């Protein structure tokens, strides 16, 4: 086997100032607290005022380096604690080519205590991405080749979020993307301050019949409310409805799926194939929204394969990151057959592209795959201006 054993794992917290708060300008009753967070009233979710992420570097005894990343939006110190105290001593000396075996070994360590999600799985995801990056660096192969081969080298991007203060401004912003070649836009009900129906109706009117319009509900509705909302939205031909009810309510999600005339999408909060299995077996989703920053490469692929076996589509989630898990998500997405779109958060992806060496590009409605071995991207000088080593 190609040489190199895991010798060190470092964790970095990266904080990047941003002009606009996530999901758009703060509402008058939303404020940034002393720790730098605010809570969106619409979806009752905490966000950092600045873009933040947790990045890991795995170094082998031969000096090779692999990069991984997970959510560092809140409490990035938790990721460091889990990696330095549990993961690093357990996997030191092993080969990055054992990434899938390592994932199983780590997952088993904490099952009996109920750690089947959350920060523990996030920490595992970051390390898993770095091990796959190392496999690529050691073999000279891009990640998509290690995962079985790309079906496509350009991935259709849907525009996610229209951060503008009014419905006409949102339609204008969407129109600008459509003019550049994008064919799909998604809005978030949690920031539809003038009403979801009015917003969807205005977008359909402004964009015409050929543009796909998706609605992210941020887990806000009861199943009955979601079913009623979908009835009212029928004239506007939604492409999918996302996260309509609470993640805990699998039967409720299945109920919505049974009554809805549009596909139900969910999955950005899932960590493992077990989360996917429960929803797919219940026929609660027909679109699975894998999030590389939570799943790592190993679980992203297992979820995608299970979705495919259930004839569900995979439309990966994209969120705040520095570009590392975004690159991993694009490589993995290239290898999944039934994958019509990948989410595109334009301001975040553009910022990330300035922090990475290597190609991170989305133009005219399509992502390009990064080139080169492994992920094909790694931190550049601008990244290091914003990174702080933890521990
Ligand atoms: Mg979402």
Boltz pocket constraint, residues with backbone or C-beta under 6 A from the ligand:
constraints:
  - pocket:
      binder: B
      contacts: [[A, 216], [A, 242], [A, 243], [A, 268]]
      max_distance: 6.0
